Amino acid sequence: MKAKELRAKDTAELDKELIELRKAQFSMRMQLATQQLSNTSQLGKVRKDIARVKTLLREKATAK
């Protein structure tokens, strides 16, 4: 997910995206614990996506 794509979304959509990413992160952590996760690099990608969304939410909050 690119920052350019995220900047086009409003705050409500970013909140939804953050919730979905956190659910995905939780699911991947559980798969990792039970050794069912085959591609562990996905976990890092989701973490970075969460950071991007949180950064944009913070930028939009301070811009107002």
C-alpha positions in Angstrom: 0.0 0.0 0.0 1.4 3.4 -1.0 1.2 6.6 1.0 -0.2 8.3 -2.1 -3.2 5.9 -2.1 -3.7 6.5 1.6 -3.6 10.3 1.3 -6.6 10.3 -1.0 -8.7 8.7 1.8 -10.5 10.7 4.5 -10.2 10.1 8.2 -13.1 7.6 8.5 -11.7 5.5 5.7 -8.2 5.6 7.3 -9.7 4.5 10.7 -11.4 1.5 8.9 -8.1 0.6 7.2 -6.3 0.7 10.5 -8.8 -1.6 12.1 -8.5 -4.1 9.2 -4.7 -4.0 9.3 -4.7 -4.6 13.1 -7.0 -7.6 12.6 -4.7 -8.9 9.9 -1.7 -8.4 12.2 -3.3 -10.3 15.0 -4.2 -13.1 12.7 -0.7 -13.3 11.4 0.7 -13.3 14.9 -1.5 -16.2 15.8 -0.5 -18.1 12.6 3.2 -17.4 13.5 2.7 -18.8 17.0 1.1 -22.0 15.7 3.7 -22.2 12.9 1.2 -21.9 10.1 2.5 -18.7 8.6 4.6 -19.5 5.6 5.7 -16.0 4.6 6.9 -14.3 7.7 7.8 -11.1 5.8 4.1 -10.3 5.5 4.1 -9.5 9.2 6.7 -6.7 8.7 4.8 -5.3 5.7 1.6 -5.1 7.8 3.5 -3.3 10.6 4.8 -0.7 8.1 1.3 -0.2 6.7 -0.1 0.3 10.2 2.7 2.9 10.8 1.8 4.7 7.5 -1.9 4.9 8.3 -1.2 6.1 11.8 1.2 8.8 10.5 -1.4 10.1 8.0 -4.0 10.1 10.7 -1.7 12.2 12.9 -0.9 14.6 10.0 -4.6 15.1 9.3 -5.3 15.7 13.0 -2.6 18.3 13.4 -3.6 20.0 10.1 -7.0 21.0 11.4 
